Each structure stands twice: as C-alpha cells, then as structure tokens.
Amino acid sequence: MISVADSVDHLKVTLVQSMLHWHDIEKNCAMFAEKLAGLAGKTDIVVLPEMFTTGFSMAPEEIAEPADTNTLSWMKQQAKALSAVICGSVAVKDSGGCYNRFYWVQPDGHWQSYDKHHLFRMTGEHKHYQAGQERIVIEYKGWRIFPQICYDLRFPVWSRNHDEYDLAIYVANWPQVREHPWQVLLQARAIENLCYVAGINRVGEDNSGLAYSGRSGVIDFKGHSMKEFAAGEPFVETFVLSKPELAAFRQAFPAFADADSFDFNN
C-alpha cells in the first residue's frame, strides 16, 4: 500500500468521458492533455477510460507498448503538471504476454498497476491478453482505493469488500447495447460494498461501428448517482467524496459484520 501523509476528508475525483481515436496513441494523449489542462490544483484524482490511448482493441500486436511505456511517461508528466493522480488502462507487453493494465500514477512519479482479471471472452480478449491474478488496494490521502477494469464489474466475488477499501474505480469501454447492466451493476457494487464507486466509460463509436453511450458517474455508498448526465456526451466533471459521511453510514449500517467468509480461487 502507498501511504500519503496529507489525508483529506473530502476527495476530489474527476472523470473524463470522451471519444477515443482508434489505434492512435499520440492523438489520444494530445486530446486528453488538452482536456486536462484546466485541472491543475483543482482535483485529487483524474480517471480516464479503459484503453484510453487506443480504444478497446483485440490487436495487441499493433498497439501494445512495453511495460515501461511512453504512455506511462506521459501520465507521469500529466500527474506532475496537475498535482493530481492520473489513472486509466492501456495495452502493454510484459513478461512474454500482453495485458490490459490499469496504471495509477501520482504527482511524485510513484506508480502502481493492476492487470484486468476478467477478460471479455465475447470479443476474444482472453485469446489476446493475459489475465491478472492479483487485486490491489491503493492508499492515497487517507483513502483506500480499489482499481478495476470493465468486465470485472460483473463479478461481485472479485470485488468483495471486507472493509478494505472506500472507493472502487471501474474504467471501461462498455457498449451502449449493454448500458442498463453498466448502470445497475455500478449501483450494486456500491450498495453491497458500502463504498463509493466511480465508473468511467467512453462515448462515440469504435472502429467496428460499435456505439458507446458513456453514462459515467459516481455512485455513493447508498447506491445513489451523484449527478445525472445526458447519454453520449463527452464531459470533464469533478465529484467531491466525503469520508465523514461514508464513515457515519458504515457505523450506522455495519453490514460488514454479517458478511459470509470465503476465499478466492484463482
């Protein structure tokens, strides 16, 4: 875990919902740099979509970068310039395989990563990428944060919260045709885990013409959306999360105490 001394009761989380340029890392990084330019000193965490440099592609031989990526360097530069964490997933090559990897990059250059555990077999993701086997929880400014990627959202056992985290982040390329499950499952993960859930999705169409409606947002620990947005529109929006309100609710409604015990079988 990362320990950061300057803990805060109120965490500012900025979601960047955007279209993506297909297989064009340089163009996507330039686009996001422009979108983030006004956020310096105004937020704690900036969240970008799944595979934000390329779109959700099953051609890692064309797009995957080495583990010590140019994109990782770009994220370090952005985090330093914004004085904020920047996070999102990219396709990487590492240890003889390819991974859909979530990077968490802090302003001081320190970073951590999580590899997507549940690979979306309906598009053959499991044939092109390796599955990660480890959950991580990141401690930042007194908050415990649990990073996840898209299809992971459908599997409650993997995201089960034994009072380990306060905020779950799901980065995604979740198509419009399955918009309803996206919204319902984000609410479910927040309710059952007594936590905030941030879900960031893309908009526009990918190279195959598949449409994405976004519907990104933050769900509070009672399952309520903190703000509603029009479908399909790009936005940059900052949400303020309250640690005292979360702690008060957990104290009044300690469902953790009655949770079933089980182990993960990977």
PETA-V704850 format. One record per pair of residues at least 6 apart in sequence whose C-alpha atoms are under 6 Angstrom apart, sorted by the first residue. I is the first residue (numbers start at 0). J is the second residue. D is the distance in Angstrom with one decimal. If there is no record, write none. Layout:
# PETA-V704850
((I:J:D) (I:J:D))
This chain:
# PETA-V704850
((0:137:5.4) (0:138:5.7) (1:137:6.0) (1:138:5.0) (2:138:5.7) (3:139:5.5) (3:140:5.2) (5:140:5.4) (6:140:3.8) (6:141:4.3) (7:140:5.7) (8:241:6.0) (8:242:5.0) (9:240:5.3) (9:241:4.7) (10:239:5.6) (10:240:5.1) (11:42:5.0) (11:43:5.1) (11:238:5.6) (11:239:4.6) (12:43:6.0) (12:44:4.8) (12:237:5.4) (12:238:5.2) (13:45:4.7) (13:236:5.4) (13:237:4.0) (14:46:5.0) (14:235:5.8) (14:236:5.5) (15:47:5.5) (15:234:6.0) (15:235:4.6) (16:201:5.5) (16:233:5.0) (16:234:5.2) (17:201:5.2) (17:202:5.5) (17:233:4.7) (18:201:5.6) (18:202:4.7) (18:203:5.1) (19:54:5.9) (20:27:6.0) (21:53:5.2) (21:54:5.6) (22:53:4.2) (23:53:5.6) (24:52:4.6) (24:53:5.8) (27:52:5.3) (39:81:3.9) (40:81:6.0) (40:82:5.9) (43:83:4.8) (44:83:5.4) (44:84:4.6) (44:85:5.9) (45:84:6.0) (45:85:4.7) (46:86:5.1) (46:87:5.9) (47:87:4.7) (48:87:5.6) (48:170:4.9) (48:171:5.4) (48:199:5.6) (48:200:5.5) (49:87:5.9) (49:88:4.7) (49:170:4.9) (49:171:4.5) (49:172:5.7) (50:88:4.9) (50:89:4.3) (63:90:4.6) (63:91:4.5) (63:92:5.7) (64:91:4.7) (64:92:5.7) (65:91:5.6) (65:92:4.8) (66:91:5.5) (66:92:5.7) (66:93:5.5) (75:108:5.5) (78:84:5.4) (78:85:5.6) (78:105:5.9) (78:106:4.6) (79:106:4.3) (82:106:5.2) (83:106:5.6) (84:104:5.5) (84:105:4.4) (84:106:6.0) (85:104:5.4) (86:102:5.4) (86:103:4.6) (87:101:5.4) (87:102:5.7) (88:100:5.1) (88:101:3.9) (88:102:5.9) (89:99:5.8) (89:100:5.4) (90:98:5.8) (90:99:4.8) (91:97:5.5) (91:98:5.4) (97:128:4.9) (97:129:5.9) (98:128:5.1) (98:129:5.4) (99:114:5.8) (99:115:5.6) (100:113:5.7) (100:114:4.5) (101:112:5.4) (101:113:5.0) (102:112:4.6) (103:110:5.4) (103:111:5.2) (104:110:4.4) (114:131:4.5) (115:130:6.0) (115:131:5.4) (115:148:5.7) (116:130:4.8) (116:131:4.6) (117:150:6.0) (117:151:5.3) (118:124:5.4) (118:125:5.2) (136:144:5.5) (136:145:4.8) (137:143:5.6) (137:144:5.0) (143:164:4.5) (143:165:5.2) (144:164:5.5) (144:166:4.9) (144:167:5.8) (145:167:4.6) (146:167:5.9) (146:168:4.9) (147:168:5.9) (147:169:4.8) (148:169:5.2) (148:170:5.0) (148:171:6.0) (149:169:6.0) (149:170:5.7) (149:171:4.3) (160:192:5.3) (165:194:5.1) (166:194:5.6) (166:195:4.7) (166:196:5.6) (167:196:4.8) (168:196:5.9) (168:197:4.8) (169:198:4.8) (170:199:5.0) (171:199:6.0) (171:200:4.8) (172:200:5.4) (172:201:5.7) (174:210:5.9) (174:211:4.5) (175:210:5.7) (175:211:4.6) (175:212:5.0) (186:222:4.8) (189:195:5.7) (189:196:5.5) (189:220:5.3) (189:222:5.7) (190:220:5.7) (190:221:5.5) (190:222:5.2) (193:220:5.0) (194:220:4.5) (195:218:5.7) (195:219:4.6) (195:220:5.1) (196:217:5.6) (196:218:5.1) (197:216:5.9) (197:217:4.3) (198:215:5.3) (198:216:5.5) (199:215:4.6) (200:213:4.8) (200:215:5.4) (201:213:5.0) (202:211:4.6) (202:212:5.1) (202:213:4.9) (202:231:5.4) (203:210:5.8) (203:211:5.4) (204:210:4.4) (212:230:5.2) (212:231:4.2) (213:231:5.6) (214:230:5.8) (217:224:5.9) (217:225:5.8) (218:224:4.5) (218:225:5.9))
